[in-house]
Each structure stands twice: as structure tokens, then as C-alpha cells.
Amino acid sequence: MSISSHSRQSGMILVSVLWVVAGLSLLVSTFNQSVRTNGAVTRTELALAQVEAMTMAGVELAAAGLLIQGDGRWQPDGRLYTAKFSGADLTIQIFDANGFVDLNLAKDELMLAVFSGVTEAPGLASQLVGHILRKRQEAKANVARTDRQALEIRGNDPVAERPAFRDVWELSQVPGINHEQLARLRAVVTVHGRAAGINPRTATAGILRFVPGLTSTDLERLMASRSANGAAERVAADLPEAARALLSDQEGPAYLVKVTVRTPGLPAPFVQSVEILIASNLNGAKDRKITGAPYHVLTRHPRGT
């Protein structure tokens, strides 16, 4: 064999070896990247699981606070409560479902006024109210006579048992509504209320300011009175008749609990809203069949920020 032929063979072997080494390096690099990615995913999932536990700890605290008798009771009017749990800082807010506009029960005038104010689109508000009223009529018609009789015999409200709306997201079915308008409406409506009006002692100022007949002075007096026992009831009783007709003194048993979790393991606060039904006593609320627990989770709305 000539020297030149031998050199060519050696060169080809060297190239082959280099290709093998490059391929192995690529495989090792890919494997390492996969390990790092899987590790990051695992850490993220663990962090989210911890945040979920912290969120439910906040819900437990809220439920316990609502069940306190007397002056120490946590108020469902959106005020802030803070707590520490497992190294995290929790901020907890409780909102009475009757402080929102109930899609299944609210009066036409109340819905039209609040929806017009929130969406800043009176035409859309009118369309929404029309859609809601049609759905209510359909729901009533869909309750068969035999079902209605059976429900009434058991002492249950047929409309409550077969509601027109089971989730506020159903408003997205209204033609022409956009994402921003839907987001604004979700902040003021519920499907877990118990009255046609809203509770002036628990509703937020952002909702009450749209109630017809309620002046800005009335609103200021009402919001300021919440810190004094019994004062809110006296102020509510003195409100104009037009406003009082759209209000209610009903509170609970459903509440929206908003928990914000701040922990060093998260780059930003995590926010989750959980709707719960508080039992009327520790044996459970008879009409909703809650047994063995002081509250029951209705819905969960995770909103990470």
C-alpha cells in the first residue's frame, strides 16, 4: 500500500471518529437539556401544588372567620385580611354573593342600570337583559309539571333547582359581547345569590354606585357606616325609596373568597378566587345537602398574575 493511500484511509477514519464524537456530544447535550427541562417542570409543578395548598388554607381561614359569632366575625364586604401560612403571605377577601347582581333573580331595572354602567354601553346592556329574561322564561317552561310538583312537595323552589344560568360564563353566548366587556360583567354578577336585590352592607362601592336612586352622598355614608355595628342597617333604612326597592338584606350562604399568595418561590403573586357555600350550622345546610363540613366549594377561578 502506498503512503498516499494510507494517508487517505487514516483521514477517513479520523473524520468518522470526529462525526461519532460530535453525535455523542449532541446526544449528551440533548439529554442534559431534557434533564434540566424536566427538572424545571417538576419544580414548577411542585410550586403550583404548594400554592394550591396555600390557597385552600386561605379558604379554610375565610370559612372559619365567617362562622365566628359576634364582633370577631370576618366581614364579607371585600375588606382585606392577612395571614401567614408555611412561609407564605396570604391576603384574603370575602364577598357575599348577594352583593352581586344575580343572573337568575335580579330585577330588570337593577340589571339594566348596573350593566349599562359597567360596560359603558347601554345598547349592549339592554341586549343582555333581554337575553337573560328570555333564558329565565325558557328555564321556567322547561320545568315539567310533574317535576314542579315533586320539587314543591319537598319544599324546594323549582326555579332555584332548575336555574336559567349555572355559570356567569354563559353570558359569553350573548351576540356582540367582547372579552373586555365580559370581564367587566363577571366582576359584578353571580349565579349563587338568594335575592332579587343586592345587599348594601356587603356590595362593593363599584356596584352600588350604579344603583338607581342612590346618590354619591348616600354611597359615602353607607360605606363609612360599615365599621360601626348596626350603623349600616340604619343608613340603609334611610336610603331613598327608589334605591331601597332594588336592595336586599339577604346575606349568604354563598361567598366568593379571593386569596392572594405571595411566596419567595414565585416571581409574582398568585391569585385564585374560590366560591364556597357556608353551612347554616355544623351539621350542614339542609337545602344544599352539605354534611360533615362547615362549607362546600362551588367553583374555582384561578387567576395567576
FITIDREN-373486 format. One record per residue (C-alpha): residue number from 1; residue in one letter; chain; x, y, z. Coordinates in steps of 0.02 Angstrom, whole numbers, padded with zeros to 5 digits. Example, Ala and Ser with C-alpha at 12.3 -4.5 7.8 and 13.67 -1.06 7.14 Angstrom:
! residues 2
[pt 1, A, A, [00615, -00225, 00390]] [pt 2, S, A, [00684, -00053, 00357]] 
//
This chain:
! residues 305
[pt 1, M, A, [00000, 00000, 00000]] [pt 2, S, A, [00067, 00172, -00046]] [pt 3, I, A, [00095, 00309, 00079]] [pt 4, S, A, [-00037, 00421, -00003]] [pt 5, S, A, [-00169, 00282, 00005]] [pt 6, H, A, [-00131, 00251, 00187]] [pt 7, S, A, [-00147, 00436, 00224]] [pt 8, R, A, [-00316, 00445, 00140]] [pt 9, Q, A, [-00380, 00297, 00242]] [pt 10, S, A, [-00315, 00375, 00402]] [pt 11, G, A, [-00402, 00539, 00358]] [pt 12, M, A, [-00568, 00450, 00326]] [pt 13, I, A, [-00555, 00358, 00492]] [pt 14, L, A, [-00518, 00521, 00581]] [pt 15, V, A, [-00670, 00605, 00500]] [pt 16, S, A, [-00780, 00457, 00551]] [pt 17, V, A, [-00717, 00466, 00729]] [pt 18, L, A, [-00749, 00653, 00734]] [pt 19, W, A, [-00927, 00627, 00672]] [pt 20, V, A, [-00958, 00494, 00805]] [pt 21, V, A, [-00888, 00609, 00940]] [pt 22, A, A, [-00996, 00753, 00876]] [pt 23, G, A, [-01150, 00642, 00875]] [pt 24, L, A, [-01116, 00582, 01051]] [pt 25, S, A, [-01088, 00760, 01109]] [pt 26, L, A, [-01255, 00811, 01033]] [pt 27, L, A, [-01343, 00666, 01119]] [pt 28, V, A, [-01264, 00710, 01286]] [pt 29, S, A, [-01311, 00893, 01263]] [pt 30, T, A, [-01490, 00847, 01218]] [pt 31, F, A, [-01502, 00730, 01367]] [pt 32, N, A, [-01436, 00864, 01485]] [pt 33, Q, A, [-01559, 00991, 01416]] [pt 34, S, A, [-01701, 00866, 01437]] [pt 35, V, A, [-01649, 00833, 01616]] [pt 36, R, A, [-01643, 01019, 01653]] [pt 37, T, A, [-01813, 01047, 01570]] [pt 38, N, A, [-01892, 00902, 01664]] [pt 39, G, A, [-01816, 00966, 01824]] [pt 40, A, A, [-01885, 01140, 01793]] [pt 41, V, A, [-02058, 01068, 01753]] [pt 42, T, A, [-02053, 00965, 01912]] [pt 43, R, A, [-02004, 01115, 02016]] [pt 44, T, A, [-02143, 01219, 01936]] [pt 45, E, A, [-02273, 01084, 01967]] [pt 46, L, A, [-02215, 01069, 02147]] [pt 47, A, A, [-02225, 01257, 02170]] [pt 48, L, A, [-02402, 01261, 02097]] [pt 49, A, A, [-02455, 01117, 02210]] [pt 50, Q, A, [-02389, 01213, 02360]] [pt 51, V, A, [-02480, 01370, 02304]] [pt 52, E, A, [-02642, 01271, 02285]] [pt 53, A, A, [-02622, 01209, 02463]] [pt 54, M, A, [-02589, 01385, 02524]] [pt 55, T, A, [-02742, 01448, 02430]] [pt 56, M, A, [-02855, 01319, 02511]] [pt 57, A, A, [-02779, 01363, 02679]] [pt 58, G, A, [-02839, 01541, 02646]] [pt 59, V, A, [-03013, 01474, 02602]] [pt 60, E, A, [-03016, 01374, 02764]] [pt 61, L, A, [-02972, 01531, 02862]] [pt 62, A, A, [-03110, 01627, 02772]] [pt 63, A, A, [-03239, 01494, 02810]] [pt 64, A, A, [-03186, 01490, 02992]] [pt 65, G, A, [-03194, 01680, 03001]] [pt 66, L, A, [-03370, 01682, 02930]] [pt 67, L, A, [-03429, 01557, 03060]] [pt 68, I, A, [-03367, 01661, 03206]] [pt 69, Q, A, [-03509, 01730, 03311]] [pt 70, G, A, [-03502, 01911, 03369]] [pt 71, D, A, [-03384, 02056, 03337]] [pt 72, G, A, [-03238, 01946, 03282]] [pt 73, R, A, [-03329, 01881, 03129]] [pt 74, W, A, [-03243, 01911, 02962]] [pt 75, Q, A, [-03350, 02027, 02857]] [pt 76, P, A, [-03397, 01978, 02677]] [pt 77, D, A, [-03382, 02153, 02605]] [pt 78, G, A, [-03212, 02143, 02520]] [pt 79, R, A, [-03105, 02208, 02663]] [pt 80, L, A, [-02928, 02136, 02674]] [pt 81, Y, A, [-02874, 02003, 02798]] [pt 82, T, A, [-02695, 01943, 02808]] [pt 83, A, A, [-02614, 01784, 02872]] [pt 84, K, A, [-02453, 01685, 02860]] [pt 85, F, A, [-02451, 01503, 02809]] [pt 86, S, A, [-02300, 01391, 02778]] [pt 87, G, A, [-02185, 01539, 02744]] [pt 88, A, A, [-02308, 01625, 02626]] [pt 89, D, A, [-02404, 01787, 02650]] [pt 90, L, A, [-02590, 01768, 02617]] [pt 91, T, A, [-02711, 01910, 02581]] [pt 92, I, A, [-02892, 01857, 02594]] [pt 93, Q, A, [-03050, 01946, 02538]] [pt 94, I, A, [-03228, 01882, 02559]] [pt 95, F, A, [-03375, 01941, 02455]] [pt 96, D, A, [-03557, 01898, 02492]] [pt 97, A, A, [-03642, 01826, 02337]] [pt 98, N, A, [-03791, 01940, 02375]] [pt 99, G, A, [-03679, 02090, 02349]] [pt 100, F, A, [-03678, 02048, 02163]] [pt 101, V, A, [-03813, 02051, 02029]] [pt 102, D, A, [-03889, 01877, 02019]] [pt 103, L, A, [-03922, 01821, 01840]] [pt 104, N, A, [-04066, 01711, 01894]] [pt 105, L, A, [-04155, 01828, 02015]] [pt 106, A, A, [-04107, 02012, 01991]] [pt 107, K, A, [-04239, 02140, 01945]] [pt 108, D, A, [-04240, 02208, 01768]] [pt 109, E, A, [-04208, 02387, 01822]] [pt 110, L, A, [-04060, 02338, 01929]] [pt 111, M, A, [-03980, 02234, 01791]] [pt 112, L, A, [-04004, 02369, 01661]] [pt 113, A, A, [-03929, 02505, 01771]] [pt 114, V, A, [-03777, 02404, 01830]] [pt 115, F, A, [-03741, 02329, 01659]] [pt 116, S, A, [-03753, 02499, 01574]] [pt 117, G, A, [-03632, 02573, 01700]] [pt 118, V, A, [-03508, 02430, 01697]] [pt 119, T, A, [-03499, 02405, 01509]] [pt 120, E, A, [-03523, 02590, 01466]] [pt 121, A, A, [-03635, 02526, 01326]] [pt 122, P, A, [-03823, 02549, 01361]] [pt 123, G, A, [-03867, 02460, 01199]] [pt 124, L, A, [-03770, 02306, 01249]] [pt 125, A, A, [-03844, 02314, 01424]] [pt 126, S, A, [-04019, 02312, 01354]] [pt 127, Q, A, [-03973, 02165, 01243]] [pt 128, L, A, [-03901, 02073, 01394]] [pt 129, V, A, [-04056, 02099, 01499]] [pt 130, G, A, [-04166, 02038, 01357]] [pt 131, H, A, [-04058, 01883, 01338]] [pt 132, I, A, [-04064, 01848, 01525]] [pt 133, L, A, [-04252, 01868, 01535]] [pt 134, R, A, [-04278, 01750, 01386]] [pt 135, K, A, [-04167, 01620, 01468]] [pt 136, R, A, [-04266, 01636, 01630]] [pt 137, Q, A, [-04430, 01609, 01539]] [pt 138, E, A, [-04359, 01457, 01449]] [pt 139, A, A, [-04298, 01385, 01613]] [pt 140, K, A, [-04470, 01404, 01692]] [pt 141, A, A, [-04553, 01323, 01541]] [pt 142, N, A, [-04431, 01178, 01545]] [pt 143, V, A, [-04480, 01127, 01720]] [pt 144, A, A, [-04611, 00994, 01685]] [pt 145, R, A, [-04772, 00998, 01788]] [pt 146, T, A, [-04730, 00833, 01874]] [pt 147, D, A, [-04555, 00893, 01916]] [pt 148, R, A, [-04625, 01057, 01981]] [pt 149, Q, A, [-04749, 00966, 02093]] [pt 150, A, A, [-04615, 00848, 02159]] [pt 151, L, A, [-04497, 00991, 02197]] [pt 152, E, A, [-04632, 01092, 02284]] [pt 153, I, A, [-04684, 00942, 02389]] [pt 154, R, A, [-04504, 00929, 02451]] [pt 155, G, A, [-04510, 01115, 02493]] [pt 156, N, A, [-04385, 01166, 02358]] [pt 157, D, A, [-04402, 01311, 02237]] [pt 158, P, A, [-04419, 01240, 02060]] [pt 159, V, A, [-04332, 01392, 01984]] [pt 160, A, A, [-04186, 01376, 02104]] [pt 161, E, A, [-04171, 01191, 02066]] [pt 162, R, A, [-04175, 01221, 01877]] [pt 163, P, A, [-04093, 01392, 01858]] [pt 164, A, A, [-04077, 01481, 01691]] [pt 165, F, A, [-03892, 01513, 01724]] [pt 166, R, A, [-03772, 01396, 01812]] [pt 167, D, A, [-03614, 01493, 01774]] [pt 168, V, A, [-03578, 01676, 01737]] [pt 169, W, A, [-03475, 01623, 01586]] [pt 170, E, A, [-03639, 01587, 01497]] [pt 171, L, A, [-03651, 01774, 01462]] [pt 172, S, A, [-03520, 01745, 01327]] [pt 173, Q, A, [-03661, 01673, 01221]] [pt 174, V, A, [-03737, 01846, 01201]] [pt 175, P, A, [-03703, 01905, 01022]] [pt 176, G, A, [-03587, 02054, 01009]] [pt 177, I, A, [-03509, 02046, 01182]] [pt 178, N, A, [-03320, 02058, 01181]] [pt 179, H, A, [-03189, 01990, 01301]] [pt 180, E, A, [-03163, 02155, 01393]] [pt 181, Q, A, [-03349, 02182, 01421]] [pt 182, L, A, [-03370, 02002, 01481]] [pt 183, A, A, [-03226, 02025, 01604]] [pt 184, R, A, [-03310, 02181, 01675]] [pt 185, L, A, [-03477, 02092, 01692]] [pt 186, R, A, [-03400, 01942, 01778]] [pt 187, A, A, [-03343, 02058, 01916]] [pt 188, V, A, [-03521, 02111, 01959]] [pt 189, V, A, [-03632, 01959, 01927]] [pt 190, T, A, [-03661, 01791, 02012]] [pt 191, V, A, [-03771, 01638, 02000]] [pt 192, H, A, [-03766, 01599, 02186]] [pt 193, G, A, [-03868, 01741, 02259]] [pt 194, R, A, [-04031, 01723, 02354]] [pt 195, A, A, [-04119, 01888, 02318]] [pt 196, A, A, [-04182, 01999, 02177]] [pt 197, G, A, [-04091, 02148, 02250]] [pt 198, I, A, [-03914, 02173, 02313]] [pt 199, N, A, [-03856, 02188, 02492]] [pt 200, P, A, [-03798, 02368, 02526]] [pt 201, R, A, [-03698, 02311, 02678]] [pt 202, T, A, [-03589, 02190, 02580]] [pt 203, A, A, [-03588, 02251, 02398]] [pt 204, T, A, [-03436, 02346, 02337]] [pt 205, A, A, [-03444, 02532, 02301]] [pt 206, G, A, [-03407, 02490, 02119]] [pt 207, I, A, [-03576, 02402, 02107]] [pt 208, L, A, [-03679, 02512, 02223]] [pt 209, R, A, [-03637, 02671, 02130]] [pt 210, F, A, [-03742, 02611, 01984]] [pt 211, V, A, [-03900, 02578, 02087]] [pt 212, P, A, [-04038, 02697, 02029]] [pt 213, G, A, [-04089, 02822, 02163]] [pt 214, L, A, [-03929, 02802, 02264]] [pt 215, T, A, [-03835, 02968, 02270]] [pt 216, S, A, [-03648, 02988, 02294]] [pt 217, T, A, [-03683, 03058, 02469]] [pt 218, D, A, [-03788, 02905, 02511]] [pt 219, L, A, [-03648, 02793, 02450]] [pt 220, E, A, [-03516, 02883, 02554]] [pt 221, R, A, [-03623, 02870, 02711]] [pt 222, L, A, [-03659, 02688, 02679]] [pt 223, M, A, [-03476, 02639, 02651]] [pt 224, A, A, [-03419, 02738, 02804]] [pt 225, S, A, [-03551, 02656, 02915]] [pt 226, R, A, [-03488, 02479, 02890]] [pt 227, S, A, [-03357, 02495, 03026]] [pt 228, A, A, [-03488, 02527, 03161]] [pt 229, N, A, [-03604, 02391, 03225]] [pt 230, G, A, [-03783, 02421, 03169]] [pt 231, A, A, [-03742, 02584, 03081]] [pt 232, A, A, [-03754, 02509, 02906]] [pt 233, E, A, [-03931, 02448, 02942]] [pt 234, R, A, [-03984, 02621, 02999]] [pt 235, V, A, [-03907, 02706, 02846]] [pt 236, A, A, [-03986, 02577, 02728]] [pt 237, A, A, [-04157, 02608, 02807]] [pt 238, D, A, [-04139, 02795, 02772]] [pt 239, L, A, [-04098, 02774, 02587]] [pt 240, P, A, [-04219, 02840, 02454]] [pt 241, E, A, [-04367, 02725, 02419]] [pt 242, A, A, [-04315, 02704, 02236]] [pt 243, A, A, [-04148, 02634, 02292]] [pt 244, R, A, [-04217, 02528, 02435]] [pt 245, A, A, [-04332, 02439, 02311]] [pt 246, L, A, [-04177, 02368, 02225]] [pt 247, L, A, [-04086, 02318, 02384]] [pt 248, S, A, [-04095, 02167, 02498]] [pt 249, D, A, [-04043, 02119, 02675]] [pt 250, Q, A, [-04005, 01939, 02624]] [pt 251, E, A, [-03829, 01877, 02661]] [pt 252, G, A, [-03752, 01710, 02614]] [pt 253, P, A, [-03744, 01565, 02617]] [pt 254, A, A, [-03633, 01578, 02461]] [pt 255, Y, A, [-03474, 01682, 02464]] [pt 256, L, A, [-03332, 01721, 02345]] [pt 257, V, A, [-03162, 01704, 02429]] [pt 258, K, A, [-03013, 01785, 02343]] [pt 259, V, A, [-02842, 01728, 02403]] [pt 260, T, A, [-02679, 01809, 02351]] [pt 261, V, A, [-02521, 01708, 02388]] [pt 262, R, A, [-02351, 01790, 02399]] [pt 263, T, A, [-02203, 01675, 02425]] [pt 264, P, A, [-02016, 01684, 02383]] [pt 265, G, A, [-02037, 01533, 02269]] [pt 266, L, A, [-02148, 01631, 02148]] [pt 267, P, A, [-02091, 01776, 02038]] [pt 268, A, A, [-02260, 01862, 02058]] [pt 269, P, A, [-02413, 01848, 02172]] [pt 270, F, A, [-02534, 01707, 02132]] [pt 271, V, A, [-02719, 01750, 02141]] [pt 272, Q, A, [-02861, 01625, 02147]] [pt 273, S, A, [-03046, 01652, 02177]] [pt 274, V, A, [-03150, 01513, 02255]] [pt 275, E, A, [-03338, 01517, 02277]] [pt 276, I, A, [-03397, 01425, 02431]] [pt 277, L, A, [-03562, 01383, 02513]] [pt 278, I, A, [-03560, 01404, 02702]] [pt 279, A, A, [-03665, 01281, 02800]] [pt 280, S, A, [-03800, 01359, 02907]] [pt 281, N, A, [-03734, 01254, 03051]] [pt 282, L, A, [-03602, 01123, 03079]] [pt 283, N, A, [-03724, 00985, 03032]] [pt 284, G, A, [-03741, 01059, 02858]] [pt 285, A, A, [-03863, 01163, 02757]] [pt 286, K, A, [-04015, 01054, 02727]] [pt 287, D, A, [-04065, 01130, 02560]] [pt 288, R, A, [-03894, 01102, 02481]] [pt 289, K, A, [-03857, 00935, 02566]] [pt 290, I, A, [-03693, 00990, 02644]] [pt 291, T, A, [-03648, 00863, 02776]] [pt 292, G, A, [-03496, 00836, 02882]] [pt 293, A, A, [-03411, 01001, 02838]] [pt 294, P, A, [-03438, 01184, 02875]] [pt 295, Y, A, [-03425, 01233, 02692]] [pt 296, H, A, [-03430, 01165, 02515]] [pt 297, V, A, [-03331, 01226, 02364]] [pt 298, L, A, [-03444, 01280, 02221]] [pt 299, T, A, [-03323, 01342, 02089]] [pt 300, R, A, [-03139, 01389, 02072]] [pt 301, H, A, [-03070, 01526, 01962]] [pt 302, P, A, [-02879, 01526, 01955]] [pt 303, R, A, [-02808, 01694, 01902]] [pt 304, G, A, [-02620, 01699, 01911]] [pt 305, T, A, [-02545, 01874, 01899]] 
//
